[in-house]
Amino acid sequence: MRQRGMSVEDQRFRLALTNLRYKACTDDDRALLRSRVISFDAHSTCSLPVLTNISVITARNSHRDAINELGVEAFARLHGRELVSFYSIDRWCSDKGTGSVRQNQRDYEQSINPVRTNNSITDGMRNMLWCLPPCLTDHHAGILRLCRGMPVILKVNEATELCATNGAEALVYDWHSTSSEDGKQVLETLFVKLVNPPKSVTLPGLPDNVIPLNRAKVRIKCIVPTWEKPLYIDREQVTVLPNFAMTDFASQGRTRSINVCHLKYCRSSQSLYTCLSRSSSLSNTYIIDGFDDSKMVGGLHAPLKREFRELEILDDISTLAYDGRLPNTISLSYRSEAIRTYIAWKGERYVPPLVHPALDWSHEGLSANTARLPTIGVNLPVKHPSNARSGKPRTNKRKRKAYDVIESTNVTPGDKSAPSQFKKRRVEGCLTSRSSSVNTSLLGFIWDSHNYSCAYDALFTIILNAYIDGPIVQMANDPLMNEIYHALMRAMNDIALNGVDLEVRRDSIRDYLYHQAPNLFPRHGLVLTAVSDIVEYIFRPSQSFGRVVNTCSVCDVVIEVSRSLNSPLWVLTRRTDESSGSGSQAVIEDILARVLVSDGQTTCPHCGTGTNRYVDFDHAPPFLFVELQPTFSSQMVTCGRLVWPVRGVHRQWRLCGVIFLGANHFVCRYIDISGRVWYHDGMSNGRWCTRETNDNTSMNVFSANNRRASHLVYVLC
């Protein structure tokens, strides 16, 4: 909070804001805030004075734009100045941008991209785009109406060394403009004077705190309210907006001596708190159009309350550490370990001093074992790190996502019990550890001889080591994947961090699947489970990856969308393995590509020619799986990469694993990012994988120990 007043009313205001932060306002708090609601009644005790250059904080971008439009007119009329309209230069996008692949995937999902001979936009379309408010054009105005002295706000980081950052407030000082071909004024450079910058800025030939802002070309997403799909254009414009209103998000970090808020449409207590806590005093706080009392009471929802409680614990830990009163049993390496060891020391019902009553957990307790657990159906157990149990803080500094690699100069594949000569070492990343000169052995899952687990062991060994090889964020945070997939990724993360309890986490997933479909996933006894069924349940997306479409290459149109793509599993049969008679070995990725693009077996209703069927990805699955039927030939080679377009951008999946079936038992091979091949059989190898070769091109990876390949696993690069 930023309150500086010392009056009784200001102290009540601070208390009200504290209660609002935890959604626990009292009747007195709400009455105090209602006293600051502006009314245009002549008998009102709170009325809005004549204000200049004061921006209203509101919750929605559309309301910001509406207030700005009125403010521009009022400012020019009040000061007797002429408004000048500056138009943007808009063109169709020539390509899909240079941003990250993931960003391009999000930006161009189901967007309009019309067929055209050039990138010029028609006059009617351009006028329509100019009229769209900034909230529908990525906050880049089509028309900037300006006059000298008008308040504006910067919308991008122009030059941080000049204090020209996103959200900086300024006044229009002057401009340099030209005329377009159709006679419209176009800004070349806008000169603005920064308002209260963190430091004084002086440029040669310009007054103090006056900086130039040049027109910039930016790719923006335009949302036309009457259209079903957005469109993308390249817009050239100075990236500022009038500053007669700002959103609650943009107001963060500001202290306002006069704070005018429009709270009616705030979405939560946190939004209300953000708007009101910008005030430096109660007397200069003004609320327009009232507020919703229900958003101020009722308490926080459980995850947010848990977050606030953990912050209070961390605050107490920091205080004790600063005062030298923190015992050595408190681990300070990780947040979760610090909280866990603190609760073990103080007890589940201990509440640090000065904690707000809304967060008090003395009656219900704060269990260390439930900290940061997933909230979905799979309840994966938490393994306390060995250093935390012993009370010894970790001394090696590293990133949060580090991994355990088992090192040894003499790995014994058949030993299941992790002998004492094996040593665990934390490293900054597995790329470093696996490419180093140290002989490392990869982890695998031990077979359950009482309740057959070989299908899970083979699949999860590949997934675990692919997770360790990365990219982790891409795998773990995929928004399209279902809850059981994310639970599996959390289990892989715990295993990668601790290197223990592999089978406990595997069995947690087995228990969940058994309760979902007992017939498909038998949990007890000497019964096999199909790998394909596991893949279908765990790796099925919550939304479609894309679709299978039939197109006409002559008419260049989509004839039919045959089905949605809801599975990352493809099945290859003998038919797709038939060669053209050249006698050369088949490349598995070429075979799969022929499956993804093939004869549509239909004719075009327009021209009568045959159609092509292909898989049109909207989203790149983190894993792709290929099931090889028993009739499928094992005489294959691999190039190790599958390349396929996803919304116009080519993505790559590397072959990271092969699962084999023979004698009613699944085993696997894992191919790491360096191309080395590792073999694992949970029955004979136990915990450790055995390195077979240093290069997957020197062997046939599709047959192993008289077992045929049943599944291929590809991971997104």
Phi, psi and omega in degrees: 000156188237026184281133183246347182290151182243007180287168178298320180295322178292325177294320175296323179296317178298318178296319179297319179293321177298315178294323179295325180301326180256014178055050183222043182290144176268172177299322179295321178298314182292323177296321178298315180291325178295335178292346180258009177283129181283133175231144180266013174286139183296336182265007183290146178275349181228115177230155185276121178287171176289117185244146176233133177062030176254122183270135179275131176272125180226168188270334189242145179296325180296322177291323176302313182294322180294318178294320178298321180297317177292322181294324179298313179297315182295321181296313181296320181291320182294322184261000178065039182245154183272131176277136177243130180264124179247126187261148177278162173256114186246139175218157172293150179294135178277336177207191186260022170089170182246013178286186179294156179299318181295321179294318178297323178297317180292318187292325189255017178292117176053045178262162179273130178217083190293152174291134185204162177266339176211181185262011177285144179259137180296158183300316181297316178295318181295318179296321178295319179292324178298325184281349179292137178291158182302332180295342179257003182229040179057032176066027174244111188289139172285322178232122175257118177258113189230157167213163183294138181088355182287138177287137177225165177231134179284141184249359176218165174280095181286308180201102184296329180290342177257013182065017178268079185247166178300123181097354179293139180263146184205172175240141179293126180258311179192180179205163172234125185225164175228174178253139177278179182298330180264016174085008179277145176285132181234126179289133169261311180218134175248126177262125181234151176255118183295141179261117178050057178291157179301332177214158180289137181243126180231122177245145181303131177082002181234149176296167180301138176066012174263126182230153178268142174239117183270156175295137183234147177266122185227139174276123186234157176259122180254129179250112177267119188305327184271000180256150180281333185238149175282172174224161183240135178224164170262120183243132175253117182195154172289130190271070172228163174225154171303149186242057172261354175203151175216160179277165177300325179296314182291338183281349184300139178088001183258149169245123187243122178291328172236118187240111178254124186235142172247101192257357190301326186251019174297138188276339186204173176295329179293323176294317177300316180298317180300315181295311187285329184284359174286343185289142174268345178203159179289321186296334180254025174255128182231130181247124181265130169071019174075193181203168181267112182298329185295338179279358182255350184230167176107347179085159180284153173286159195304312182298319180290322177298320178299320179297314179298320179296318180293325176296324176295319178296315179297324177296318179293322177299316180297319179297315180296320179295320180294322180278357180076022182250012181272124181290160181290347181285348180273118179277133182249013183287308183240154177300311184296322179290321179298316180294317183296314182287330176294315179295322177297329180281312186270335185102156185290337185257004180282132179242124179300159179294155176069013175285139181297141181303332180293342180258357185303126180241019183294335181272324184262338181082154179236097187288132176291333184283347180253005181295126174061025178285153174297149183259005181267188192296334183271116181262090183279130181292151179260128178262120178289126178301147185298322180295325179292323179294322183278351179082008181265121179290147176290141183253341182274131182271137182196172175287162183298320184265077172253171189222154176271131174237130182273120184250143176197150174271352181211090182277129177257104187300325185279355183275121184264356194253012178053074183298164189294337182287348175283138184234135177271141178221132175275138179228165181290334179189154184286338175301317179296315186289320186279340178264000180281175182281350180288136178284110183247148177243136182278151180281151174215172183263137180279135183292138175267106185284343180270324177231094192315128183232012190298327179297317178291320182299314182294312182293314185288332175297318178294314182296319180300310183287330173293322177297317180294323179286343175083180001282124190292312183301321181296322179285311192285334188248022180295117187288343184274346186279160186275180186292321181293327175298313181294327175296320177297319180295323176294323177296318178298322179295317179297319180294317181297327181283322189249337179068018183224169176060035179299314185289329177297316180289323174301315182290334174296317177294319179299318179299317180297313180296323179298318180289334178283318183210085184300327182289325181278329187234073178299134187264333186232146176101178184269066184233135179278152172244143180281131178299321181298323178294321177297315180299315183299323182280317187279321189256009174286131183285157173286337173230167184291141173289332185171219183205163172253122186236153172252128181233157175255120181288339180279310181278344181057047178226158175277122182275319187202140168261103191286323181191159175280155181260099186245015180214139176271013185252129174242146181247126178253133179245180182298326184301321181284350180265355182293128182266174181274008178095008181285341179083356180278158179292145181280142174265123188299324180292327176293321178296316180294323177297325178291334176286320181290332174231119183208179177295128182286350178059024173224168179246152180286128179291347182268314184242350177083000179278163179291152181259163175250136176255130179213159179270122181252101182281132167266336185215137181278114178297142179295332177225144171239142182234143178233122175265127179259117180294157181303332180280355184285138183292141177266358180275079183227161171233167181228143170268353174082357183222140172242123182246130181209141181287140174233107185050048174085354181248127182285124176250155182239138170241133178259146176289114183247349182196152175227132178255136184241149179230132177189141182055040179056041182210134178263137171228177183211162166241142173242135179248113185279178187292344176268000179089001179285144184253131181238142181246139178219131172229112183300340180280316185258324182275333182069236187286334194248145171273151179253129178284130181260311180218166174263001184208121183287352178278349184267005181210163175274104185282359186260009172216143184207120173050049177063022174246142181269152176289129179249332182213144172247143181238124177245139179243142181292131181278000000 
